[in-house]
Amino acid sequence: MIEKTIGQILDETAEKYPDNDALVYLNGPRYKYKEFREIVNKVAKGLIKLGVKKGDHVAVWAYNVPEWVILQFATAKIGAVLLTVNIYYKKAELEYLLKQSDTKYLFLIDRFKNVNYIETLHNVIPELKEGKRSEKFPYFEKAIFIGKERYAGMLNFDDIIKMGEEIDDETLYSIQNSLNCHDVVNMQYTSGTTGFPKGVMLTHYNIVNNAYWVGNYLGLTHKDRVCIPVPFFHCFGCVISTLNSVIHGATMVPIEIFDAEKVLKSVEAERCTVLYGVPTMFVRELNHPDFEKYDLTSLRTGIMAGAPCPVEVMKKVMNDMHMKEITICYGLTEASPVITQTKRDDPFEKRVETVGKPLPYVEVKIVDPESGEELPQNTPGELIAKGYNIMKGYYKMPEATEKTVRNGWLHTKDLAMMDEEGYVRILGRVDDMIIRGGENVYPREIEEFLYKHPKIKEIAVVGVPHPEYGEEVAAFVQLKEGEKATEEELRQFCLENIARYKVPKYFFFVDEYPMTASGKIQKFKLREMAKEKLGR
Ligand code: AMP
């Protein structure tokens, strides 16, 4: 286990591989490790001058811009807590987050899609424009614009760098050296597949070690170049992608906003060896009309995670994208995030059908969600996990923390089973399991089966209330471009191959799914849509 802070780790990597590329963007800025550390130190000094203290909450509201990664390491160097803000947030969510988290400083870009971030912030804290303090947000100190423009009541990024010139190395390093790896360094509000957003507190120790092990499983070294299309504001971005790369001296090649073509272009131009993504990203890349034109032969490994990884998609990624050594990770923000991961040398079936075994120093049990009793092998139940990677707690929510982490065990609400060799299969969320006339139906199983249908691009199965059976199976189908299919045809395909009680009673054809920003289909919204369509 590594007992170092993130600041120390960056320094070590910069010493070891000064001329290795650290952060590069296709047609954008490029930093070698020595340059990356230099800019990080400048910004860290600027933060000190601004008045940022150890433990202060510094929020970043931006897509994958270079300043995001710089801020991630600069805040860690002075012991501030980086608060990652979901880029899809609008006014109400920003307001909730700034208030609940006691944010002191907010770094932000100007806009994302149709949301003007500057206007939104000015609406939430109108006093900002006059440079006054807000009574509603007593903790709030300063907003800083990531860019050159000047906005009312805000500093900009260059100001921070300039302010840093007044601080010397000694001051920075006396702060950095006073930090403890068990301090909280990162806080994220969990994605919205369920319930109310809660601020997950993670320490250096939590995320450094998690990133380290995940990288080891990939065989990541300073020779690797990692394409990062996943958002930084989620653990997949800021732990598995950026921190992991820095620990192993690899090169980060981020995509600012996910776009299948940009991913393919970046992999080709930067000769990336590693590619990450949630399953839908891989699906879009594989289905891109120009897919064949790109040279992806540099790819070696990568990670698919964040949502169920369909076997058929895994196989295609291994063959058509040359990612023979791809691995699957399973986990959640509260676990830093990774709990289990497949190994590159696991048997083929285990690598495509399971999420692997628990990482070293992480324990997993499958228990009855009601009684909490441990269940026998190959029996579906709730996955609970314990280890160095479990969060410190939810910020200012002791009751929610106690409910989720009991005696050190994190209760994931994920339905899973473990085989005799210790490999874990995720069956869905505990709340997503369908009980049809007393028979348990696992959406995942039906989804996996329907993915085999040649016309189907994406699929999501949910339970909907039914007067006779309690619940019935409904499938939301997205067909491949240009394909047509009837409900009857899909039903027949199922009837010929799977037990009748599992065959979807309803098929709904959709063009897209309600998704969370981190790439998960929001099944509770699909259930609502189905209920509405069926008038239940
Ligand atoms: P988040 O906290 O946003 O990372 O969401 C975590 C949730 O994503 C988990 O509780 C799982 O339901 C789901 N998840 C993550 N990775 C996988 C995976 N490999 N297979 C299935 N579900 C996953």
Residues whose N, C-alpha, C, O or C-beta is under 5 A from the ligand:
A	BS01	AMP	S191 M304 A305 G306 A307 P308 C309 C329 Y330 G331 L332 T333 V355 T412 D414 I426 S518
